Amino acid sequence: MPRTIYVTCPLCGGMLEVHAETGKVVRRFPKRESGESGDTLTDALKDIREGAARREEKFREAQEKERDKIDRLETAFREKRKEVEESGDTSRPLRPIDME
């Protein structure tokens, strides 16, 4: 099992995973940008709270769209029903099975 060590890059400030025996860099991890507060935990919690607010807003928008869709369908149904009642046609529409 190869042994690796983790070193902070002196140039970019990122993290390097280095193979201990050969000295070769195995992986590079970019430097984590600290947010406004400089504390990554505080920034992460802030992102989680903001994410929850964004999800809630998207959910409300989706609910509103569904309500609008239902209203449009009900309006269309009422209009067609009124047309049928005014025409006086009481016969049933043909079903695909009746056409055979």
A tleap script that builds the chain and sets N, CA, C and O, in Angstrom:
source leaprc.protein.ff14SB
mol = sequence {
  NMET PRO ARG THR ILE TYR VAL THR CYS PRO
  LEU CYS GLY GLY MET LEU GLU VAL HIE ALA
  GLU THR GLY LYS VAL VAL ARG ARG PHE PRO
  LYS ARG GLU SER GLY GLU SER GLY ASP THR
  LEU THR ASP ALA LEU LYS ASP ILE ARG GLU
  GLY ALA ALA ARG ARG GLU GLU LYS PHE ARG
  GLU ALA GLN GLU LYS GLU ARG ASP LYS ILE
  ASP ARG LEU GLU THR ALA PHE ARG GLU LYS
  ARG LYS GLU VAL GLU GLU SER GLY ASP THR
  SER ARG PRO LEU ARG PRO ILE ASP MET CGLU
}
set mol.1.N position { 0.848 -1.167 0.000 }
set mol.1.CA position { 0.000 0.000 0.000 }
set mol.1.C position { 0.902 1.241 0.000 }
set mol.1.O position { 1.703 1.426 0.916 }
set mol.2.N position { 0.770 2.082 -1.021 }
set mol.2.CA position { 1.636 3.256 -1.080 }
set mol.2.C position { 1.266 4.268 0.001 }
set mol.2.O position { 0.093 4.510 0.284 }
set mol.3.N position { 2.291 4.840 0.583 }
set mol.3.CA position { 2.087 5.824 1.640 }
set mol.3.C position { 2.124 7.211 1.021 }
set mol.3.O position { 3.022 7.531 0.243 }
set mol.4.N position { 1.147 8.025 1.369 }
set mol.4.CA position { 1.110 9.386 0.852 }
set mol.4.C position { 1.107 10.370 1.998 }
set mol.4.O position { 0.670 10.073 3.110 }
set mol.5.N position { 1.609 11.551 1.690 }
set mol.5.CA position { 1.565 12.635 2.665 }
set mol.5.C position { 0.911 13.831 2.003 }
set mol.5.O position { 0.916 13.952 0.778 }
set mol.6.N position { 0.362 14.690 2.790 }
set mol.6.CA position { -0.312 15.879 2.299 }
set mol.6.C position { 0.501 17.107 2.682 }
set mol.6.O position { 0.887 17.286 3.837 }
set mol.7.N position { 0.754 17.952 1.678 }
set mol.7.CA position { 1.586 19.125 1.869 }
set mol.7.C position { 0.855 20.327 1.298 }
set mol.7.O position { 0.170 20.215 0.281 }
set mol.8.N position { 0.994 21.470 1.943 }
set mol.8.CA position { 0.432 22.710 1.414 }
set mol.8.C position { 1.405 23.267 0.380 }
set mol.8.O position { 2.602 23.399 0.635 }
set mol.9.N position { 0.863 23.588 -0.789 }
set mol.9.CA position { 1.686 24.129 -1.865 }
set mol.9.C position { 2.133 25.543 -1.495 }
set mol.9.O position { 1.304 26.385 -1.151 }
set mol.10.N position { 3.446 25.809 -1.564 }
set mol.10.CA position { 3.918 27.142 -1.202 }
set mol.10.C position { 3.562 28.207 -2.232 }
set mol.10.O position { 3.557 29.395 -1.908 }
set mol.11.N position { 3.263 27.805 -3.475 }
set mol.11.CA position { 2.950 28.774 -4.520 }
set mol.11.C position { 1.479 29.171 -4.535 }
set mol.11.O position { 1.141 30.354 -4.495 }
set mol.12.N position { 0.610 28.164 -4.592 }
set mol.12.CA position { -0.820 28.474 -4.746 }
set mol.12.C position { -1.606 28.360 -3.451 }
set mol.12.O position { -2.730 28.856 -3.369 }
set mol.13.N position { -1.040 27.719 -2.443 }
set mol.13.CA position { -1.757 27.569 -1.177 }
set mol.13.C position { -2.686 26.378 -1.167 }
set mol.13.O position { -3.374 26.143 -0.174 }
set mol.14.N position { -2.722 25.613 -2.259 }
set mol.14.CA position { -3.566 24.429 -2.328 }
set mol.14.C position { -2.910 23.267 -1.605 }
set mol.14.O position { -1.818 23.399 -1.053 }
set mol.15.N position { -3.592 22.121 -1.614 }
set mol.15.CA position { -3.081 20.942 -0.932 }
set mol.15.C position { -2.560 19.973 -1.994 }
set mol.15.O position { -3.196 19.777 -3.030 }
set mol.16.N position { -1.396 19.367 -1.728 }
set mol.16.CA position { -0.799 18.381 -2.630 }
set mol.16.C position { -0.750 17.039 -1.923 }
set mol.16.O position { -0.385 16.957 -0.751 }
set mol.17.N position { -1.120 15.987 -2.640 }
set mol.17.CA position { -0.961 14.631 -2.122 }
set mol.17.C position { 0.306 14.090 -2.771 }
set mol.17.O position { 0.375 13.964 -3.994 }
set mol.18.N position { 1.302 13.772 -1.962 }
set mol.18.CA position { 2.616 13.378 -2.475 }
set mol.18.C position { 2.913 11.950 -2.047 }
set mol.18.O position { 2.708 11.574 -0.893 }
set mol.19.N position { 3.409 11.146 -3.017 }
set mol.19.CA position { 3.824 9.782 -2.715 }
set mol.19.C position { 5.095 9.874 -1.885 }
set mol.19.O position { 6.074 10.479 -2.323 }
set mol.20.N position { 5.095 9.288 -0.702 }
set mol.20.CA position { 6.193 9.471 0.243 }
set mol.20.C position { 7.501 8.861 -0.245 }
set mol.20.O position { 8.566 9.418 0.021 }
set mol.21.N position { 7.456 7.750 -0.942 }
set mol.21.CA position { 8.682 7.071 -1.357 }
set mol.21.C position { 9.320 7.734 -2.580 }
set mol.21.O position { 10.540 7.891 -2.636 }
set mol.22.N position { 8.494 8.123 -3.561 }
set mol.22.CA position { 9.050 8.673 -4.800 }
set mol.22.C position { 9.098 10.184 -4.804 }
set mol.22.O position { 9.892 10.767 -5.543 }
set mol.23.N position { 8.286 10.829 -4.014 }
set mol.23.CA position { 8.246 12.284 -3.987 }
set mol.23.C position { 7.399 12.878 -5.098 }
set mol.23.O position { 7.380 14.097 -5.265 }
set mol.24.N position { 6.697 12.049 -5.862 }
set mol.24.CA position { 5.862 12.534 -6.956 }
set mol.24.C position { 4.499 12.996 -6.426 }
set mol.24.O position { 3.945 12.433 -5.482 }
set mol.25.N position { 3.992 14.032 -7.068 }
set mol.25.CA position { 2.677 14.558 -6.700 }
set mol.25.C position { 1.615 13.637 -7.295 }
set mol.25.O position { 1.583 13.428 -8.507 }
set mol.26.N position { 0.757 13.092 -6.457 }
set mol.26.CA position { -0.296 12.181 -6.888 }
set mol.26.C position { -1.553 12.964 -7.281 }
set mol.26.O position { -2.139 12.727 -8.337 }
set mol.27.N position { -1.952 13.890 -6.423 }
set mol.27.CA position { -3.141 14.710 -6.688 }
set mol.27.C position { -2.914 16.121 -6.201 }
set mol.27.O position { -2.104 16.382 -5.312 }
set mol.28.N position { -3.667 17.032 -6.825 }
set mol.28.CA position { -3.645 18.434 -6.404 }
set mol.28.C position { -5.052 18.843 -6.024 }
set mol.28.O position { -6.011 18.555 -6.740 }
set mol.29.N position { -5.166 19.501 -4.916 }
set mol.29.CA position { -6.443 20.019 -4.451 }
set mol.29.C position { -6.361 21.541 -4.497 }
set mol.29.O position { -5.439 22.124 -3.927 }
set mol.30.N position { -7.305 22.190 -5.164 }
set mol.30.CA position { -7.244 23.655 -5.241 }
set mol.30.C position { -7.443 24.288 -3.871 }
set mol.30.O position { -8.031 23.701 -2.962 }
set mol.31.N position { -6.933 25.499 -3.762 }
set mol.31.CA position { -7.067 26.228 -2.512 }
set mol.31.C position { -8.531 26.566 -2.292 }
set mol.31.O position { -9.216 27.041 -3.197 }
set mol.32.N position { -8.990 26.321 -1.106 }
set mol.32.CA position { -10.370 26.659 -0.777 }
set mol.32.C position { -10.451 28.143 -0.519 }
set mol.32.O position { -9.699 28.708 0.275 }
set mol.33.N position { -11.378 28.749 -1.210 }
set mol.33.CA position { -11.578 30.182 -1.035 }
set mol.33.C position { -12.422 30.416 0.207 }
set mol.33.O position { -13.519 29.872 0.337 }
set mol.34.N position { -11.916 31.208 1.094 }
set mol.34.CA position { -12.715 31.534 2.272 }
set mol.34.C position { -13.648 32.662 1.907 }
set mol.34.O position { -13.298 33.546 1.123 }
set mol.35.N position { -14.804 32.630 2.462 }
set mol.35.CA position { -15.828 33.627 2.148 }
set mol.35.C position { -15.605 34.928 2.879 }
set mol.35.O position { -14.482 35.284 3.236 }
set mol.36.N position { -16.688 35.619 3.091 }
set mol.36.CA position { -16.627 36.941 3.715 }
set mol.36.C position { -16.076 36.891 5.134 }
set mol.36.O position { -15.320 37.769 5.551 }
set mol.37.N position { -16.464 35.854 5.869 }
set mol.37.CA position { -16.070 35.808 7.271 }
set mol.37.C position { -14.671 35.241 7.461 }
set mol.37.O position { -14.066 35.454 8.512 }
set mol.38.N position { -14.145 34.528 6.477 }
set mol.38.CA position { -12.837 33.903 6.612 }
set mol.38.C position { -12.903 32.555 7.294 }
set mol.38.O position { -11.901 31.842 7.339 }
set mol.39.N position { -14.049 32.188 7.823 }
set mol.39.CA position { -14.239 30.916 8.502 }
set mol.39.C position { -15.038 30.002 7.576 }
set mol.39.O position { -16.179 30.313 7.234 }
set mol.40.N position { -14.451 28.888 7.170 }
set mol.40.CA position { -15.126 28.015 6.204 }
set mol.40.C position { -16.385 27.380 6.790 }
set mol.40.O position { -17.356 27.171 6.063 }
set mol.41.N position { -16.392 27.070 8.081 }
set mol.41.CA position { -17.578 26.466 8.693 }
set mol.41.C position { -18.742 27.457 8.708 }
set mol.41.O position { -19.875 27.099 8.385 }
set mol.42.N position { -18.461 28.681 9.077 }
set mol.42.CA position { -19.507 29.714 9.083 }
set mol.42.C position { -20.037 29.936 7.676 }
set mol.42.O position { -21.242 30.085 7.475 }
set mol.43.N position { -19.127 29.959 6.700 }
set mol.43.CA position { -19.547 30.148 5.307 }
set mol.43.C position { -20.387 28.972 4.820 }
set mol.43.O position { -21.368 29.157 4.099 }
set mol.44.N position { -19.992 27.748 5.221 }
set mol.44.CA position { -20.754 26.573 4.821 }
set mol.44.C position { -22.163 26.607 5.403 }
set mol.44.O position { -23.127 26.297 4.702 }
set mol.45.N position { -22.294 26.974 6.656 }
set mol.45.CA position { -23.619 27.069 7.280 }
set mol.45.C position { -24.471 28.139 6.602 }
set mol.45.O position { -25.674 27.958 6.412 }
set mol.46.N position { -23.842 29.246 6.241 }
set mol.46.CA position { -24.555 30.310 5.538 }
set mol.46.C position { -25.056 29.808 4.185 }
set mol.46.O position { -26.189 30.090 3.795 }
set mol.47.N position { -24.202 29.057 3.464 }
set mol.47.CA position { -24.604 28.501 2.174 }
set mol.47.C position { -25.773 27.535 2.322 }
set mol.47.O position { -26.670 27.505 1.479 }
set mol.48.N position { -25.762 26.746 3.389 }
set mol.48.CA position { -26.850 25.798 3.624 }
set mol.48.C position { -28.154 26.541 3.868 }
set mol.48.O position { -29.195 26.175 3.323 }
set mol.49.N position { -28.097 27.578 4.681 }
set mol.49.CA position { -29.317 28.357 4.972 }
set mol.49.C position { -29.839 29.046 3.708 }
set mol.49.O position { -31.043 29.053 3.449 }
set mol.50.N position { -28.931 29.618 2.932 }
set mol.50.CA position { -29.345 30.275 1.692 }
set mol.50.C position { -29.909 29.261 0.702 }
set mol.50.O position { -30.858 29.556 -0.024 }
set mol.51.N position { -29.322 28.067 0.678 }
set mol.51.CA position { -29.821 27.008 -0.193 }
set mol.51.C position { -31.240 26.611 0.181 }
set mol.51.O position { -32.075 26.369 -0.690 }
set mol.52.N position { -31.505 26.546 1.470 }
set mol.52.CA position { -32.855 26.202 1.929 }
set mol.52.C position { -33.850 27.272 1.494 }
set mol.52.O position { -34.971 26.958 1.094 }
set mol.53.N position { -33.442 28.522 1.572 }
set mol.53.CA position { -34.330 29.609 1.149 }
set mol.53.C position { -34.577 29.542 -0.361 }
set mol.53.O position { -35.698 29.774 -0.816 }
set mol.54.N position { -33.542 29.229 -1.134 }
set mol.54.CA position { -33.709 29.114 -2.594 }
set mol.54.C position { -34.640 27.958 -2.937 }
set mol.54.O position { -35.508 28.085 -3.801 }
set mol.55.N position { -34.453 26.824 -2.254 }
set mol.55.CA position { -35.332 25.679 -2.522 }
set mol.55.C position { -36.778 25.999 -2.171 }
set mol.55.O position { -37.691 25.615 -2.902 }
set mol.56.N position { -36.994 26.692 -1.070 }
set mol.56.CA position { -38.353 27.077 -0.658 }
set mol.56.C position { -38.982 27.991 -1.706 }
set mol.56.O position { -40.157 27.838 -2.037 }
set mol.57.N position { -38.214 28.934 -2.225 }
set mol.57.CA position { -38.723 29.855 -3.243 }
set mol.57.C position { -39.083 29.098 -4.522 }
set mol.57.O position { -40.130 29.351 -5.119 }
set mol.58.N position { -38.231 28.182 -4.937 }
set mol.58.CA position { -38.528 27.389 -6.141 }
set mol.58.C position { -39.771 26.535 -5.932 }
set mol.58.O position { -40.566 26.358 -6.856 }
set mol.59.N position { -39.943 26.007 -4.730 }
set mol.59.CA position { -41.120 25.212 -4.430 }
set mol.59.C position { -42.382 26.062 -4.529 }
set mol.59.O position { -43.388 25.629 -5.090 }
set mol.60.N position { -42.322 27.274 -3.980 }
set mol.60.CA position { -43.482 28.174 -4.068 }
set mol.60.C position { -43.808 28.511 -5.524 }
set mol.60.O position { -44.976 28.555 -5.910 }
set mol.61.N position { -42.772 28.749 -6.326 }
set mol.61.CA position { -42.987 29.051 -7.745 }
set mol.61.C position { -43.641 27.868 -8.450 }
set mol.61.O position { -44.553 28.051 -9.257 }
set mol.62.N position { -43.182 26.664 -8.150 }
set mol.62.CA position { -43.761 25.468 -8.757 }
set mol.62.C position { -45.217 25.288 -8.340 }
set mol.62.O position { -46.056 24.898 -9.153 }
set mol.63.N position { -45.515 25.569 -7.080 }
set mol.63.CA position { -46.899 25.484 -6.616 }
set mol.63.C position { -47.784 26.472 -7.372 }
set mol.63.O position { -48.888 26.128 -7.796 }
set mol.64.N position { -47.300 27.680 -7.535 }
set mol.64.CA position { -48.065 28.713 -8.244 }
set mol.64.C position { -48.303 28.310 -9.696 }
set mol.64.O position { -49.396 28.507 -10.227 }
set mol.65.N position { -47.282 27.745 -10.337 }
set mol.65.CA position { -47.442 27.279 -11.717 }
set mol.65.C position { -48.521 26.207 -11.806 }
set mol.65.O position { -49.351 26.225 -12.715 }
set mol.66.N position { -48.505 25.275 -10.858 }
set mol.66.CA position { -49.507 24.207 -10.858 }
set mol.66.C position { -50.915 24.768 -10.651 }
set mol.66.O position { -51.867 24.326 -11.295 }
set mol.67.N position { -51.039 25.745 -9.749 }
set mol.67.CA position { -52.355 26.363 -9.542 }
set mol.67.C position { -52.837 27.036 -10.819 }
set mol.67.O position { -54.006 26.914 -11.184 }
set mol.68.N position { -51.943 27.744 -11.498 }
set mol.68.CA position { -52.310 28.396 -12.756 }
set mol.68.C position { -52.718 27.366 -13.804 }
set mol.68.O position { -53.685 27.562 -14.540 }
set mol.69.N position { -51.986 26.291 -13.860 }
set mol.69.CA position { -52.285 25.226 -14.823 }
set mol.69.C position { -53.662 24.618 -14.551 }
set mol.69.O position { -54.444 24.392 -15.476 }
set mol.70.N position { -53.947 24.358 -13.286 }
set mol.70.CA position { -55.243 23.785 -12.916 }
set mol.70.C position { -56.364 24.762 -13.262 }
set mol.70.O position { -57.404 24.355 -13.779 }
set mol.71.N position { -56.158 26.048 -12.980 }
set mol.71.CA position { -57.169 27.057 -13.296 }
set mol.71.C position { -57.434 27.110 -14.799 }
set mol.71.O position { -58.588 27.182 -15.222 }
set mol.72.N position { -56.369 27.076 -15.612 }
set mol.72.CA position { -56.542 27.098 -17.074 }
set mol.72.C position { -57.315 25.875 -17.562 }
set mol.72.O position { -58.199 25.987 -18.411 }
set mol.73.N position { -56.974 24.708 -17.016 }
set mol.73.CA position { -57.667 23.487 -17.432 }
set mol.73.C position { -59.135 23.509 -17.023 }
set mol.73.O position { -60.001 23.100 -17.797 }
set mol.74.N position { -59.419 23.984 -15.810 }
set mol.74.CA position { -60.811 24.061 -15.373 }
set mol.74.C position { -61.605 25.043 -16.227 }
set mol.74.O position { -62.762 24.786 -16.559 }
set mol.75.N position { -60.993 26.154 -16.579 }
set mol.75.CA position { -61.663 27.141 -17.437 }
set mol.75.C position { -61.954 26.543 -18.806 }
set mol.75.O position { -63.056 26.697 -19.333 }
set mol.76.N position { -60.971 25.863 -19.379 }
set mol.76.CA position { -61.164 25.232 -20.695 }
set mol.76.C position { -62.263 24.173 -20.616 }
set mol.76.O position { -63.089 24.068 -21.523 }
set mol.77.N position { -62.278 23.395 -19.549 }
set mol.77.CA position { -63.297 22.365 -19.388 }
set mol.77.C position { -64.685 22.994 -19.291 }
set mol.77.O position { -65.626 22.513 -19.922 }
set mol.78.N position { -64.821 24.074 -18.500 }
set mol.78.CA position { -66.121 24.739 -18.373 }
set mol.78.C position { -66.597 25.298 -19.710 }
set mol.78.O position { -67.778 25.198 -20.042 }
set mol.79.N position { -65.679 25.886 -20.478 }
set mol.79.CA position { -66.054 26.432 -21.785 }
set mol.79.C position { -66.529 25.341 -22.731 }
set mol.79.O position { -67.545 25.508 -23.407 }
set mol.80.N position { -65.812 24.228 -22.789 }
set mol.80.CA position { -66.221 23.126 -23.667 }
set mol.80.C position { -67.550 22.531 -23.207 }
set mol.80.O position { -68.401 22.179 -24.024 }
set mol.81.N position { -67.712 22.424 -21.912 }
set mol.81.CA position { -68.969 21.879 -21.391 }
set mol.81.C position { -70.136 22.792 -21.777 }
set mol.81.O position { -71.204 22.318 -22.164 }
set mol.82.N position { -69.917 24.107 -21.666 }
set mol.82.CA position { -70.951 25.071 -22.032 }
set mol.82.C position { -71.271 24.966 -23.522 }
set mol.82.O position { -72.438 25.035 -23.906 }
set mol.83.N position { -70.241 24.798 -24.375 }
set mol.83.CA position { -70.465 24.640 -25.816 }
set mol.83.C position { -71.315 23.413 -26.106 }
set mol.83.O position { -72.235 23.469 -26.922 }
set mol.84.N position { -71.010 22.310 -25.442 }
set mol.84.CA position { -71.762 21.074 -25.664 }
set mol.84.C position { -73.205 21.243 -25.205 }
set mol.84.O position { -74.126 20.802 -25.892 }
set mol.85.N position { -73.415 21.876 -24.052 }
set mol.85.CA position { -74.773 22.079 -23.558 }
set mol.85.C position { -75.571 22.990 -24.480 }
set mol.85.O position { -76.762 22.762 -24.693 }
set mol.86.N position { -74.926 24.025 -25.035 }
set mol.86.CA position { -75.614 24.941 -25.943 }
set mol.86.C position { -75.930 24.291 -27.282 }
set mol.86.O position { -76.933 24.628 -27.911 }
set mol.87.N position { -75.089 23.364 -27.724 }
set mol.87.CA position { -75.330 22.716 -29.019 }
set mol.87.C position { -76.464 21.697 -28.920 }
set mol.87.O position { -77.081 21.361 -29.931 }
set mol.88.N position { -76.742 21.211 -27.730 }
set mol.88.CA position { -77.826 20.255 -27.538 }
set mol.88.C position { -77.433 18.833 -27.907 }
set mol.88.O position { -78.282 17.943 -27.874 }
set mol.89.N position { -76.214 18.598 -28.245 }
set mol.89.CA position { -75.747 17.263 -28.609 }
set mol.89.C position { -75.568 16.441 -27.337 }
set mol.89.O position { -74.696 16.740 -26.522 }
set mol.90.N position { -76.394 15.400 -27.163 }
set mol.90.CA position { -76.310 14.560 -25.967 }
set mol.90.C position { -75.712 13.196 -26.272 }
set mol.90.O position { -75.645 12.348 -25.382 }
set mol.91.N position { -75.271 12.957 -27.519 }
set mol.91.CA position { -74.693 11.656 -27.869 }
set mol.91.C position { -73.277 11.539 -27.309 }
set mol.91.O position { -72.564 12.525 -27.121 }
set mol.92.N position { -72.916 10.317 -27.060 }
set mol.92.CA position { -71.570 10.072 -26.539 }
set mol.92.C position { -70.562 10.129 -27.693 }
set mol.92.O position { -70.897 9.765 -28.820 }
set mol.93.N position { -69.350 10.576 -27.426 }
set mol.93.CA position { -68.327 10.573 -28.471 }
set mol.93.C position { -67.915 9.153 -28.806 }
set mol.93.O position { -68.056 8.257 -27.974 }
set mol.94.N position { -67.411 8.933 -30.007 }
set mol.94.CA position { -66.967 7.617 -30.405 }
set mol.94.C position { -65.698 7.243 -29.656 }
set mol.94.O position { -64.798 8.060 -29.464 }
set mol.95.N position { -65.653 5.988 -29.242 }
set mol.95.CA position { -64.467 5.472 -28.601 }
set mol.95.C position { -63.659 4.699 -29.638 }
set mol.95.O position { -64.236 4.195 -30.602 }
set mol.96.N position { -62.388 4.594 -29.477 }
set mol.96.CA position { -61.579 3.839 -30.456 }
set mol.96.C position { -62.057 2.410 -30.628 }
set mol.96.O position { -61.966 1.865 -31.728 }
set mol.97.N position { -62.567 1.782 -29.567 }
set mol.97.CA position { -63.028 0.392 -29.667 }
set mol.97.C position { -64.307 0.287 -30.504 }
set mol.97.O position { -64.575 -0.760 -31.094 }
set mol.98.N position { -65.103 1.373 -30.559 }
set mol.98.CA position { -66.330 1.375 -31.355 }
set mol.98.C position { -66.023 1.444 -32.842 }
set mol.98.O position { -66.884 1.110 -33.656 }
set mol.99.N position { -64.824 1.869 -33.220 }
set mol.99.CA position { -64.492 2.052 -34.632 }
set mol.99.C position { -64.061 0.756 -35.305 }
set mol.99.O position { -63.923 0.733 -36.528 }
set mol.100.N position { -63.843 -0.324 -34.560 }
set mol.100.CA position { -63.387 -1.587 -35.149 }
set mol.100.C position { -64.490 -2.319 -35.839 }
set mol.100.O position { -64.266 -3.399 -36.386 }
savepdb mol mol.pdb
quit
